[in-house]
Every structure is written in structure tokens, then in C-alpha cells.
Amino acid sequence: MGAQRFTPEFKEEAVRQISERGYSVANVSEQLGVSAHSLYK
């Protein structure tokens, strides 16, 4: 089973939600359907 690939746009939006909008990593990971570990990477 290979690693899931995310588009650059998806990654940028995830980071923007955490850094600019102040959402928690846990909240963003739940909303986007990815693990918190993926967001930290």
C-alpha cells in the first residue's frame, strides 16, 4: 500500500488553515480527512 499523495494546493491550504487562521492541527486533520501526523510532516 503506497503513500497517499497530496497536491501542492491541498498542502498549502492545510498549512494556511493552521498558521493564518489559527485552527488546531487536530481540527484541520479531522476536517480534511487526513492524520495529524500527515499535517506535521
mmCIF entry with sequence, helices, sheets and N, C-alpha, C, O atoms, coordinates in Angstrom:
data_MODEL
# 
_entry.id   MODEL 
# 
_entity.id                         1 
_entity.type                       polymer 
_entity.pdbx_number_of_molecules   1 
# 
_entity_poly.entity_id                      1 
_entity_poly.type                           'polypeptide(L)' 
_entity_poly.nstd_linkage                   no 
_entity_poly.nstd_monomer                   no 
_entity_poly.pdbx_seq_one_letter_code       MGAQRFTPEFKEEAVRQISERGYSVANVSEQLGVSAHSLYK 
_entity_poly.pdbx_seq_one_letter_code_can   MGAQRFTPEFKEEAVRQISERGYSVANVSEQLGVSAHSLYK 
_entity_poly.pdbx_strand_id                 A 
# 
loop_
_entity_poly_seq.entity_id 
_entity_poly_seq.num 
_entity_poly_seq.mon_id 
_entity_poly_seq.hetero 
1 1  MET n 
1 2  GLY n 
1 3  ALA n 
1 4  GLN n 
1 5  ARG n 
1 6  PHE n 
1 7  THR n 
1 8  PRO n 
1 9  GLU n 
1 10 PHE n 
1 11 LYS n 
1 12 GLU n 
1 13 GLU n 
1 14 ALA n 
1 15 VAL n 
1 16 ARG n 
1 17 GLN n 
1 18 ILE n 
1 19 SER n 
1 20 GLU n 
1 21 ARG n 
1 22 GLY n 
1 23 TYR n 
1 24 SER n 
1 25 VAL n 
1 26 ALA n 
1 27 ASN n 
1 28 VAL n 
1 29 SER n 
1 30 GLU n 
1 31 GLN n 
1 32 LEU n 
1 33 GLY n 
1 34 VAL n 
1 35 SER n 
1 36 ALA n 
1 37 HIS n 
1 38 SER n 
1 39 LEU n 
1 40 TYR n 
1 41 LYS n 
# 
_struct_asym.id          A 
_struct_asym.entity_id   1 
# 
loop_
_struct_conf.conf_type_id 
_struct_conf.id 
_struct_conf.pdbx_PDB_helix_id 
_struct_conf.beg_label_comp_id 
_struct_conf.beg_label_asym_id 
_struct_conf.beg_label_seq_id 
_struct_conf.pdbx_beg_PDB_ins_code 
_struct_conf.end_label_comp_id 
_struct_conf.end_label_asym_id 
_struct_conf.end_label_seq_id 
_struct_conf.pdbx_end_PDB_ins_code 
_struct_conf.beg_auth_comp_id 
_struct_conf.beg_auth_asym_id 
_struct_conf.beg_auth_seq_id 
_struct_conf.end_auth_comp_id 
_struct_conf.end_auth_asym_id 
_struct_conf.end_auth_seq_id 
_struct_conf.pdbx_PDB_helix_class 
_struct_conf.details 
_struct_conf.pdbx_PDB_helix_length 
HELX_P HELX_P1 AA1 PRO A 8  ? SER A 19 ? PRO A 8  SER A 19 1 ? 12 
HELX_P HELX_P2 AA2 VAL A 25 ? LEU A 32 ? VAL A 25 LEU A 32 1 ? 8  
HELX_P HELX_P3 AA3 ALA A 36 ? TYR A 40 ? ALA A 36 TYR A 40 1 ? 5  
# 
_struct_conf_type.id          HELX_P 
_struct_conf_type.criteria    ? 
_struct_conf_type.reference   ? 
# 
loop_
_atom_site.group_PDB 
_atom_site.id 
_atom_site.type_symbol 
_atom_site.label_atom_id 
_atom_site.label_alt_id 
_atom_site.label_comp_id 
_atom_site.label_asym_id 
_atom_site.label_entity_id 
_atom_site.label_seq_id 
_atom_site.pdbx_PDB_ins_code 
_atom_site.Cartn_x 
_atom_site.Cartn_y 
_atom_site.Cartn_z 
_atom_site.occupancy 
_atom_site.B_iso_or_equiv 
_atom_site.pdbx_formal_charge 
_atom_site.auth_seq_id 
_atom_site.auth_comp_id 
_atom_site.auth_asym_id 
_atom_site.auth_atom_id 
_atom_site.pdbx_PDB_model_num 
ATOM 1   N N  . MET A 1 1  ? 0.847   -1.178 0.000  1.00 0.00 ? 1  MET A N  1 
ATOM 2   C CA . MET A 1 1  ? 0.000   0.000  0.000  1.00 0.00 ? 1  MET A CA 1 
ATOM 3   C C  . MET A 1 1  ? 0.892   1.241  0.000  1.00 0.00 ? 1  MET A C  1 
ATOM 4   O O  . MET A 1 1  ? 1.695   1.431  0.914  1.00 0.00 ? 1  MET A O  1 
ATOM 5   N N  . GLY A 1 2  ? 0.753   2.079  -1.017 1.00 0.00 ? 2  GLY A N  1 
ATOM 6   C CA . GLY A 1 2  ? 1.599   3.254  -1.154 1.00 0.00 ? 2  GLY A CA 1 
ATOM 7   C C  . GLY A 1 2  ? 1.091   4.440  -0.359 1.00 0.00 ? 2  GLY A C  1 
ATOM 8   O O  . GLY A 1 2  ? -0.045  4.469  0.114  1.00 0.00 ? 2  GLY A O  1 
ATOM 9   N N  . ALA A 1 3  ? 1.959   5.398  -0.231 1.00 0.00 ? 3  ALA A N  1 
ATOM 10  C CA . ALA A 1 3  ? 1.602   6.618  0.498  1.00 0.00 ? 3  ALA A CA 1 
ATOM 11  C C  . ALA A 1 3  ? 0.648   7.454  -0.349 1.00 0.00 ? 3  ALA A C  1 
ATOM 12  O O  . ALA A 1 3  ? 0.772   7.511  -1.572 1.00 0.00 ? 3  ALA A O  1 
ATOM 13  N N  . GLN A 1 4  ? -0.293  8.091  0.311  1.00 0.00 ? 4  GLN A N  1 
ATOM 14  C CA . GLN A 1 4  ? -1.234  8.960  -0.399 1.00 0.00 ? 4  GLN A CA 1 
ATOM 15  C C  . GLN A 1 4  ? -0.509  10.245 -0.787 1.00 0.00 ? 4  GLN A C  1 
ATOM 16  O O  . GLN A 1 4  ? 0.254   10.796 0.007  1.00 0.00 ? 4  GLN A O  1 
ATOM 17  N N  . ARG A 1 5  ? -0.743  10.714 -1.988 1.00 0.00 ? 5  ARG A N  1 
ATOM 18  C CA . ARG A 1 5  ? -0.109  11.935 -2.479 1.00 0.00 ? 5  ARG A CA 1 
ATOM 19  C C  . ARG A 1 5  ? -1.118  13.083 -2.448 1.00 0.00 ? 5  ARG A C  1 
ATOM 20  O O  . ARG A 1 5  ? -2.285  12.917 -2.803 1.00 0.00 ? 5  ARG A O  1 
ATOM 21  N N  . PHE A 1 6  ? -0.646  14.232 -2.019 1.00 0.00 ? 6  PHE A N  1 
ATOM 22  C CA . PHE A 1 6  ? -1.500  15.415 -1.948 1.00 0.00 ? 6  PHE A CA 1 
ATOM 23  C C  . PHE A 1 6  ? -0.947  16.474 -2.886 1.00 0.00 ? 6  PHE A C  1 
ATOM 24  O O  . PHE A 1 6  ? 0.265   16.600 -3.061 1.00 0.00 ? 6  PHE A O  1 
ATOM 25  N N  . THR A 1 7  ? -1.854  17.232 -3.486 1.00 0.00 ? 7  THR A N  1 
ATOM 26  C CA . THR A 1 7  ? -1.425  18.293 -4.397 1.00 0.00 ? 7  THR A CA 1 
ATOM 27  C C  . THR A 1 7  ? -0.780  19.423 -3.596 1.00 0.00 ? 7  THR A C  1 
ATOM 28  O O  . THR A 1 7  ? -1.048  19.577 -2.404 1.00 0.00 ? 7  THR A O  1 
ATOM 29  N N  . PRO A 1 8  ? 0.062   20.203 -4.248 1.00 0.00 ? 8  PRO A N  1 
ATOM 30  C CA . PRO A 1 8  ? 0.650   21.357 -3.568 1.00 0.00 ? 8  PRO A CA 1 
ATOM 31  C C  . PRO A 1 8  ? -0.423  22.310 -3.033 1.00 0.00 ? 8  PRO A C  1 
ATOM 32  O O  . PRO A 1 8  ? -0.260  22.894 -1.961 1.00 0.00 ? 8  PRO A O  1 
ATOM 33  N N  . GLU A 1 9  ? -1.512  22.463 -3.778 1.00 0.00 ? 9  GLU A N  1 
ATOM 34  C CA . GLU A 1 9  ? -2.589  23.356 -3.352 1.00 0.00 ? 9  GLU A CA 1 
ATOM 35  C C  . GLU A 1 9  ? -3.256  22.853 -2.068 1.00 0.00 ? 9  GLU A C  1 
ATOM 36  O O  . GLU A 1 9  ? -3.570  23.635 -1.171 1.00 0.00 ? 9  GLU A O  1 
ATOM 37  N N  . PHE A 1 10 ? -3.464  21.547 -1.996 1.00 0.00 ? 10 PHE A N  1 
ATOM 38  C CA . PHE A 1 10 ? -4.052  20.941 -0.806 1.00 0.00 ? 10 PHE A CA 1 
ATOM 39  C C  . PHE A 1 10 ? -3.159  21.191 0.406  1.00 0.00 ? 10 PHE A C  1 
ATOM 40  O O  . PHE A 1 10 ? -3.638  21.560 1.478  1.00 0.00 ? 10 PHE A O  1 
ATOM 41  N N  . LYS A 1 11 ? -1.864  20.986 0.221  1.00 0.00 ? 11 LYS A N  1 
ATOM 42  C CA . LYS A 1 11 ? -0.901  21.177 1.310  1.00 0.00 ? 11 LYS A CA 1 
ATOM 43  C C  . LYS A 1 11 ? -0.871  22.643 1.756  1.00 0.00 ? 11 LYS A C  1 
ATOM 44  O O  . LYS A 1 11 ? -0.863  22.933 2.952  1.00 0.00 ? 11 LYS A O  1 
ATOM 45  N N  . GLU A 1 12 ? -0.854  23.557 0.790  1.00 0.00 ? 12 GLU A N  1 
ATOM 46  C CA . GLU A 1 12 ? -0.815  24.986 1.114  1.00 0.00 ? 12 GLU A CA 1 
ATOM 47  C C  . GLU A 1 12 ? -2.048  25.410 1.901  1.00 0.00 ? 12 GLU A C  1 
ATOM 48  O O  . GLU A 1 12 ? -1.943  26.171 2.863  1.00 0.00 ? 12 GLU A O  1 
ATOM 49  N N  . GLU A 1 13 ? -3.203  24.924 1.498  1.00 0.00 ? 13 GLU A N  1 
ATOM 50  C CA . GLU A 1 13 ? -4.440  25.281 2.196  1.00 0.00 ? 13 GLU A CA 1 
ATOM 51  C C  . GLU A 1 13 ? -4.442  24.719 3.615  1.00 0.00 ? 13 GLU A C  1 
ATOM 52  O O  . GLU A 1 13 ? -4.890  25.392 4.544  1.00 0.00 ? 13 GLU A O  1 
ATOM 53  N N  . ALA A 1 14 ? -3.953  23.507 3.791  1.00 0.00 ? 14 ALA A N  1 
ATOM 54  C CA . ALA A 1 14 ? -3.890  22.909 5.131  1.00 0.00 ? 14 ALA A CA 1 
ATOM 55  C C  . ALA A 1 14 ? -2.991  23.743 6.038  1.00 0.00 ? 14 ALA A C  1 
ATOM 56  O O  . ALA A 1 14 ? -3.348  24.024 7.182  1.00 0.00 ? 14 ALA A O  1 
ATOM 57  N N  . VAL A 1 15 ? -1.840  24.134 5.534  1.00 0.00 ? 15 VAL A N  1 
ATOM 58  C CA . VAL A 1 15 ? -0.904  24.957 6.319  1.00 0.00 ? 15 VAL A CA 1 
ATOM 59  C C  . VAL A 1 15 ? -1.515  26.327 6.611  1.00 0.00 ? 15 VAL A C  1 
ATOM 60  O O  . VAL A 1 15 ? -1.372  26.853 7.714  1.00 0.00 ? 15 VAL A O  1 
ATOM 61  N N  . ARG A 1 16 ? -2.191  26.895 5.626  1.00 0.00 ? 16 ARG A N  1 
ATOM 62  C CA . ARG A 1 16 ? -2.822  28.203 5.796  1.00 0.00 ? 16 ARG A CA 1 
ATOM 63  C C  . ARG A 1 16 ? -3.881  28.158 6.900  1.00 0.00 ? 16 ARG A C  1 
ATOM 64  O O  . ARG A 1 16 ? -3.981  29.085 7.703  1.00 0.00 ? 16 ARG A O  1 
ATOM 65  N N  . GLN A 1 17 ? -4.655  27.104 6.938  1.00 0.00 ? 17 GLN A N  1 
ATOM 66  C CA . GLN A 1 17 ? -5.690  26.989 7.961  1.00 0.00 ? 17 GLN A CA 1 
ATOM 67  C C  . GLN A 1 17 ? -5.077  26.949 9.364  1.00 0.00 ? 17 GLN A C  1 
ATOM 68  O O  . GLN A 1 17 ? -5.659  27.476 10.312 1.00 0.00 ? 17 GLN A O  1 
ATOM 69  N N  . ILE A 1 18 ? -3.926  26.336 9.492  1.00 0.00 ? 18 ILE A N  1 
ATOM 70  C CA . ILE A 1 18 ? -3.273  26.230 10.800 1.00 0.00 ? 18 ILE A CA 1 
ATOM 71  C C  . ILE A 1 18 ? -2.529  27.519 11.144 1.00 0.00 ? 18 ILE A C  1 
ATOM 72  O O  . ILE A 1 18 ? -2.703  28.068 12.231 1.00 0.00 ? 18 ILE A O  1 
ATOM 73  N N  . SER A 1 19 ? -1.705  27.996 10.221 1.00 0.00 ? 19 SER A N  1 
ATOM 74  C CA . SER A 1 19 ? -0.833  29.128 10.545 1.00 0.00 ? 19 SER A CA 1 
ATOM 75  C C  . SER A 1 19 ? -1.518  30.488 10.474 1.00 0.00 ? 19 SER A C  1 
ATOM 76  O O  . SER A 1 19 ? -1.250  31.353 11.308 1.00 0.00 ? 19 SER A O  1 
ATOM 77  N N  . GLU A 1 20 ? -2.390  30.694 9.500  1.00 0.00 ? 20 GLU A N  1 
ATOM 78  C CA . GLU A 1 20 ? -3.009  32.011 9.332  1.00 0.00 ? 20 GLU A CA 1 
ATOM 79  C C  . GLU A 1 20 ? -4.367  32.124 10.009 1.00 0.00 ? 20 GLU A C  1 
ATOM 80  O O  . GLU A 1 20 ? -4.710  33.174 10.553 1.00 0.00 ? 20 GLU A O  1 
ATOM 81  N N  . ARG A 1 21 ? -5.129  31.055 9.977  1.00 0.00 ? 21 ARG A N  1 
ATOM 82  C CA . ARG A 1 21 ? -6.485  31.110 10.523 1.00 0.00 ? 21 ARG A CA 1 
ATOM 83  C C  . ARG A 1 21 ? -6.560  30.638 11.959 1.00 0.00 ? 21 ARG A C  1 
ATOM 84  O O  . ARG A 1 21 ? -7.591  30.803 12.611 1.00 0.00 ? 21 ARG A O  1 
ATOM 85  N N  . GLY A 1 22 ? -5.486  30.054 12.463 1.00 0.00 ? 22 GLY A N  1 
ATOM 86  C CA . GLY A 1 22 ? -5.425  29.683 13.865 1.00 0.00 ? 22 GLY A CA 1 
ATOM 87  C C  . GLY A 1 22 ? -6.138  28.404 14.253 1.00 0.00 ? 22 GLY A C  1 
ATOM 88  O O  . GLY A 1 22 ? -6.370  28.157 15.437 1.00 0.00 ? 22 GLY A O  1 
ATOM 89  N N  . TYR A 1 23 ? -6.494  27.575 13.257 1.00 0.00 ? 23 TYR A N  1 
ATOM 90  C CA . TYR A 1 23 ? -7.146  26.304 13.579 1.00 0.00 ? 23 TYR A CA 1 
ATOM 91  C C  . TYR A 1 23 ? -6.107  25.329 14.133 1.00 0.00 ? 23 TYR A C  1 
ATOM 92  O O  . TYR A 1 23 ? -4.926  25.412 13.795 1.00 0.00 ? 23 TYR A O  1 
ATOM 93  N N  . SER A 1 24 ? -6.551  24.418 14.974 1.00 0.00 ? 24 SER A N  1 
ATOM 94  C CA . SER A 1 24 ? -5.629  23.425 15.534 1.00 0.00 ? 24 SER A CA 1 
ATOM 95  C C  . SER A 1 24 ? -5.339  22.349 14.485 1.00 0.00 ? 24 SER A C  1 
ATOM 96  O O  . SER A 1 24 ? -6.129  22.120 13.569 1.00 0.00 ? 24 SER A O  1 
ATOM 97  N N  . VAL A 1 25 ? -4.198  21.703 14.644 1.00 0.00 ? 25 VAL A N  1 
ATOM 98  C CA . VAL A 1 25 ? -3.829  20.605 13.747 1.00 0.00 ? 25 VAL A CA 1 
ATOM 99  C C  . VAL A 1 25 ? -4.890  19.511 13.821 1.00 0.00 ? 25 VAL A C  1 
ATOM 100 O O  . VAL A 1 25 ? -5.275  18.948 12.797 1.00 0.00 ? 25 VAL A O  1 
ATOM 101 N N  . ALA A 1 26 ? -5.358  19.211 15.020 1.00 0.00 ? 26 ALA A N  1 
ATOM 102 C CA . ALA A 1 26 ? -6.369  18.168 15.192 1.00 0.00 ? 26 ALA A CA 1 
ATOM 103 C C  . ALA A 1 26 ? -7.640  18.514 14.431 1.00 0.00 ? 26 ALA A C  1 
ATOM 104 O O  . ALA A 1 26 ? -8.231  17.650 13.784 1.00 0.00 ? 26 ALA A O  1 
ATOM 105 N N  . ASN A 1 27 ? -8.064  19.770 14.503 1.00 0.00 ? 27 ASN A N  1 
ATOM 106 C CA . ASN A 1 27 ? -9.278  20.193 13.816 1.00 0.00 ? 27 ASN A CA 1 
ATOM 107 C C  . ASN A 1 27 ? -9.114  20.117 12.302 1.00 0.00 ? 27 ASN A C  1 
ATOM 108 O O  . ASN A 1 27 ? -9.994  19.611 11.606 1.00 0.00 ? 27 ASN A O  1 
ATOM 109 N N  . VAL A 1 28 ? -8.009  20.609 11.799 1.00 0.00 ? 28 VAL A N  1 
ATOM 110 C CA . VAL A 1 28 ? -7.768  20.607 10.359 1.00 0.00 ? 28 VAL A CA 1 
ATOM 111 C C  . VAL A 1 28 ? -7.649  19.174 9.845  1.00 0.00 ? 28 VAL A C  1 
ATOM 112 O O  . VAL A 1 28 ? -8.176  18.855 8.779  1.00 0.00 ? 28 VAL A O  1 
ATOM 113 N N  . SER A 1 29 ? -6.973  18.318 10.582 1.00 0.00 ? 29 SER A N  1 
ATOM 114 C CA . SER A 1 29 ? -6.832  16.934 10.132 1.00 0.00 ? 29 SER A CA 1 
ATOM 115 C C  . SER A 1 29 ? -8.188  16.248 10.062 1.00 0.00 ? 29 SER A C  1 
ATOM 116 O O  . SER A 1 29 ? -8.445  15.473 9.142  1.00 0.00 ? 29 SER A O  1 
ATOM 117 N N  . GLU A 1 30 ? -9.054  16.527 11.027 1.00 0.00 ? 30 GLU A N  1 
ATOM 118 C CA . GLU A 1 30 ? -10.396 15.947 11.013 1.00 0.00 ? 30 GLU A CA 1 
ATOM 119 C C  . GLU A 1 30 ? -11.204 16.477 9.833  1.00 0.00 ? 30 GLU A C  1 
ATOM 120 O O  . GLU A 1 30 ? -11.865 15.707 9.137  1.00 0.00 ? 30 GLU A O  1 
ATOM 121 N N  . GLN A 1 31 ? -11.154 17.784 9.608  1.00 0.00 ? 31 GLN A N  1 
ATOM 122 C CA . GLN A 1 31 ? -11.912 18.402 8.521  1.00 0.00 ? 31 GLN A CA 1 
ATOM 123 C C  . GLN A 1 31 ? -11.459 17.907 7.144  1.00 0.00 ? 31 GLN A C  1 
ATOM 124 O O  . GLN A 1 31 ? -12.280 17.718 6.246  1.00 0.00 ? 31 GLN A O  1 
ATOM 125 N N  . LEU A 1 32 ? -10.159 17.699 6.985  1.00 0.00 ? 32 LEU A N  1 
ATOM 126 C CA . LEU A 1 32 ? -9.628  17.303 5.689  1.00 0.00 ? 32 LEU A CA 1 
ATOM 127 C C  . LEU A 1 32 ? -9.564  15.789 5.500  1.00 0.00 ? 32 LEU A C  1 
ATOM 128 O O  . LEU A 1 32 ? -9.328  15.306 4.393  1.00 0.00 ? 32 LEU A O  1 
ATOM 129 N N  . GLY A 1 33 ? -9.773  15.055 6.571  1.00 0.00 ? 33 GLY A N  1 
ATOM 130 C CA . GLY A 1 33 ? -9.754  13.602 6.472  1.00 0.00 ? 33 GLY A CA 1 
ATOM 131 C C  . GLY A 1 33 ? -8.368  13.007 6.346  1.00 0.00 ? 33 GLY A C  1 
ATOM 132 O O  . GLY A 1 33 ? -8.179  11.962 5.722  1.00 0.00 ? 33 GLY A O  1 
ATOM 133 N N  . VAL A 1 34 ? -7.393  13.686 6.947  1.00 0.00 ? 34 VAL A N  1 
ATOM 134 C CA . VAL A 1 34 ? -6.019  13.169 6.952  1.00 0.00 ? 34 VAL A CA 1 
ATOM 135 C C  . VAL A 1 34 ? -5.557  13.073 8.402  1.00 0.00 ? 34 VAL A C  1 
ATOM 136 O O  . VAL A 1 34 ? -6.157  13.677 9.292  1.00 0.00 ? 34 VAL A O  1 
ATOM 137 N N  . SER A 1 35 ? -4.496  12.316 8.635  1.00 0.00 ? 35 SER A N  1 
ATOM 138 C CA . SER A 1 35 ? -3.997  12.184 10.003 1.00 0.00 ? 35 SER A CA 1 
ATOM 139 C C  . SER A 1 35 ? -3.233  13.442 10.403 1.00 0.00 ? 35 SER A C  1 
ATOM 140 O O  . SER A 1 35 ? -2.695  14.159 9.560  1.00 0.00 ? 35 SER A O  1 
ATOM 141 N N  . ALA A 1 36 ? -3.201  13.688 11.700 1.00 0.00 ? 36 ALA A N  1 
ATOM 142 C CA . ALA A 1 36 ? -2.426  14.817 12.225 1.00 0.00 ? 36 ALA A CA 1 
ATOM 143 C C  . ALA A 1 36 ? -0.948  14.615 11.867 1.00 0.00 ? 36 ALA A C  1 
ATOM 144 O O  . ALA A 1 36 ? -0.234  15.577 11.584 1.00 0.00 ? 36 ALA A O  1 
ATOM 145 N N  . HIS A 1 37 ? -0.508  13.382 11.882 1.00 0.00 ? 37 HIS A N  1 
ATOM 146 C CA . HIS A 1 37 ? 0.887   13.076 11.524 1.00 0.00 ? 37 HIS A CA 1 
ATOM 147 C C  . HIS A 1 37 ? 1.210   13.583 10.113 1.00 0.00 ? 37 HIS A C  1 
ATOM 148 O O  . HIS A 1 37 ? 2.283   14.137 9.875  1.00 0.00 ? 37 HIS A O  1 
ATOM 149 N N  . SER A 1 38 ? 0.270   13.385 9.184  1.00 0.00 ? 38 SER A N  1 
ATOM 150 C CA . SER A 1 38 ? 0.486   13.864 7.812  1.00 0.00 ? 38 SER A CA 1 
ATOM 151 C C  . SER A 1 38 ? 0.645   15.370 7.768  1.00 0.00 ? 38 SER A C  1 
ATOM 152 O O  . SER A 1 38 ? 1.448   15.891 6.994  1.00 0.00 ? 38 SER A O  1 
ATOM 153 N N  . LEU A 1 39 ? -0.111  16.067 8.589  1.00 0.00 ? 39 LEU A N  1 
ATOM 154 C CA . LEU A 1 39 ? -0.010  17.530 8.604  1.00 0.00 ? 39 LEU A CA 1 
ATOM 155 C C  . LEU A 1 39 ? 1.317   17.992 9.194  1.00 0.00 ? 39 LEU A C  1 
ATOM 156 O O  . LEU A 1 39 ? 1.897   18.973 8.728  1.00 0.00 ? 39 LEU A O  1 
ATOM 157 N N  . TYR A 1 40 ? 1.792   17.303 10.202 1.00 0.00 ? 40 TYR A N  1 
ATOM 158 C CA . TYR A 1 40 ? 3.084   17.678 10.788 1.00 0.00 ? 40 TYR A CA 1 
ATOM 159 C C  . TYR A 1 40 ? 4.225   17.435 9.823  1.00 0.00 ? 40 TYR A C  1 
ATOM 160 O O  . TYR A 1 40 ? 5.213   18.169 9.831  1.00 0.00 ? 40 TYR A O  1 
ATOM 161 N N  . LYS A 1 41 ? 4.100   16.412 8.989  1.00 0.00 ? 41 LYS A N  1 
ATOM 162 C CA . LYS A 1 41 ? 5.141   16.121 8.002  1.00 0.00 ? 41 LYS A CA 1 
ATOM 163 C C  . LYS A 1 41 ? 5.191   17.232 6.974  1.00 0.00 ? 41 LYS A C  1 
ATOM 164 O O  . LYS A 1 41 ? 6.003   17.181 6.051  1.00 0.00 ? 41 LYS A O  1 
# 
